[in-house]
Amino acid sequence: MKRPRRKQPASPGPLDRRYDVQGLQTIDVAALETFPYEYPGNDIIVNIDSEEFTAVCPWSGLPDFGTVRVDYTPDRDVVELRSFKYYLLSYRNVGIYQEHLVNRILEDLVRCARPKWMRVIADYSVRGGVHTVVSREYRSRGRRR
C-alpha cells in the first residue's frame, strides 16, 4: 500500500519558527567609558548588578533574560555606569550562548578598564525548567585581590 505524501505547510509551523538574531558585531564596545580612580593603592571592590539584561538564543531567536553582575577591583580606571548600561543594551537582539556571554563581557571590560581583578556572573531566568548561572574571573598578572 502506497502511503500518501504529506503536504508541506504554506508557512512554518509554531515549532519551526525562528526569529532573526543580530551578530556579535552589533555589541557596542565603544559605548564603554571609564574615569580615573582617585585612590590608587586603596583596593576596593566595586559591585555592579543589572537585572534587566536581555540577549537572544542563537538557535531560536527567543529572548533570554537574566541578571549580569560584575565585581572588580580597579587599578587606575573605574567603569562608568551609564556607559555600562548602554553596552549591555546593545546585546538586546544579539544571538549569544550563555556560556559565551561571560567571556565576551569580561574580555571587553578588562580591555576597557584594566582592573586588578574582575569577575562576571550571568544568572539567567529559568527557561524550560533549567536555571543557569555562568561566571568567569580575571586576575592581572602578579596581583592578588
C-alpha positions as CSV (number, residue, x, y, z in Angstrom):
1,M,0.0,0.0,0.0
2,K,1.4,3.4,-1.0
3,R,1.5,6.0,1.7
4,P,0.0,9.4,0.8
5,R,2.6,12.2,0.7
6,R,2.3,14.7,3.4
7,K,1.8,18.3,2.3
8,Q,4.3,20.9,3.4
9,P,2.6,23.7,5.3
10,A,2.5,27.0,3.4
11,S,4.2,28.8,6.3
12,P,6.3,27.5,9.1
13,G,4.5,25.9,12.0
14,P,4.9,27.3,15.5
15,L,7.8,24.9,16.4
16,D,9.6,25.7,13.1
17,R,9.6,29.4,13.6
18,R,12.9,31.2,14.1
19,Y,13.4,34.9,14.8
20,D,16.2,36.8,13.3
21,V,19.2,37.5,15.5
22,Q,21.9,40.0,15.3
23,G,25.6,39.1,15.2
24,L,28.3,39.8,17.7
25,Q,29.4,42.8,15.7
26,T,26.3,44.6,17.0
27,I,27.7,44.7,20.5
28,D,28.7,48.3,21.2
29,V,32.0,48.1,22.9
30,A,32.7,51.7,22.0
31,A,29.9,52.7,24.5
32,L,32.1,51.7,27.4
33,E,33.8,54.5,29.2
34,T,35.9,54.9,32.3
35,F,37.0,57.6,34.7
36,P,40.2,57.8,36.8
37,Y,40.2,56.1,40.2
38,E,41.5,58.8,42.6
39,Y,42.7,56.4,45.3
40,P,45.4,54.2,43.7
41,G,46.8,51.8,46.3
42,N,43.5,51.6,48.2
43,D,41.9,48.4,46.9
44,I,38.1,48.5,46.8
45,I,35.7,46.1,45.3
46,V,33.1,47.5,43.0
47,N,29.8,45.5,42.5
48,I,27.6,46.3,39.5
49,D,24.3,44.4,39.1
50,S,21.8,44.8,36.2
51,E,18.6,42.7,36.5
52,E,17.4,43.9,33.1
53,F,19.8,42.0,30.8
54,T,18.4,40.6,27.6
55,A,20.0,38.8,24.7
56,V,18.5,36.1,22.4
57,C,19.1,32.4,21.9
58,P,21.2,31.9,18.8
59,W,19.1,28.9,17.8
60,S,15.6,30.2,18.1
61,G,15.9,33.9,18.5
62,L,13.8,33.7,21.6
63,P,14.8,36.1,24.4
64,D,17.0,35.2,27.3
65,F,16.5,37.3,30.4
66,G,18.9,37.4,33.4
67,T,21.0,39.4,35.8
68,V,24.5,40.3,35.0
69,R,26.8,41.0,37.9
70,V,30.3,42.5,37.7
71,D,32.6,42.6,40.7
72,Y,36.1,44.1,40.3
73,T,39.0,45.9,42.0
74,P,40.0,48.9,39.9
75,D,43.6,49.7,39.3
76,R,43.6,53.2,37.6
77,D,40.2,53.3,36.0
78,V,36.6,52.8,37.1
79,V,33.8,51.7,34.7
80,E,31.3,54.5,34.1
81,L,27.9,53.1,34.9
82,R,25.8,54.8,32.3
83,S,28.2,53.6,29.6
84,F,28.0,50.1,31.0
85,K,24.2,50.2,30.8
86,Y,24.4,51.3,27.1
87,Y,26.9,48.5,26.5
88,L,24.5,45.9,28.0
89,L,21.6,47.3,26.0
90,S,23.5,46.6,22.8
91,Y,23.1,42.8,23.5
92,R,19.3,43.1,23.3
93,N,18.9,41.3,19.9
94,V,22.3,39.5,19.8
95,G,22.3,35.8,19.5
96,I,24.8,34.6,22.1
97,Y,25.2,31.4,24.2
98,Q,25.0,32.0,27.9
99,E,28.5,30.4,28.3
100,H,30.0,32.7,25.8
101,L,28.4,35.9,27.2
102,V,30.5,36.0,30.4
103,N,33.7,35.5,28.3
104,R,32.8,38.4,26.0
105,I,31.7,40.8,28.7
106,L,34.8,40.1,30.8
107,E,37.2,40.5,27.9
108,D,35.5,43.8,26.8
109,L,35.6,45.2,30.4
110,V,39.2,44.1,31.1
111,R,40.3,45.7,27.8
112,C,38.5,48.9,28.7
113,A,39.2,49.3,32.5
114,R,42.4,47.2,33.0
115,P,41.3,46.1,36.6
116,K,43.4,44.3,39.1
117,W,40.7,41.7,39.5
118,M,37.3,41.1,37.9
119,R,34.5,38.5,37.9
120,V,31.5,38.5,35.6
121,I,28.4,36.4,36.6
122,A,25.4,35.8,34.4
123,D,22.4,34.5,36.3
124,Y,19.7,33.6,33.7
125,S,16.0,33.3,34.4
126,V,14.6,29.8,34.4
127,R,13.8,28.6,30.9
128,G,12.4,25.1,30.2
129,G,12.8,24.3,33.9
130,V,16.6,24.9,33.8
131,H,18.3,27.6,35.8
132,T,21.8,28.6,34.5
133,V,24.5,30.6,36.3
134,V,27.7,31.1,34.4
135,S,30.8,33.0,35.7
136,R,34.4,33.8,34.8
137,E,37.2,35.5,36.7
138,Y,40.2,37.6,35.7
139,R,43.3,38.5,37.7
140,S,46.0,40.7,36.4
141,R,49.4,39.0,36.4
142,G,51.4,39.4,39.6
143,R,48.5,40.8,41.5
144,R,46.5,39.4,44.4
145,R,43.0,40.5,45.2
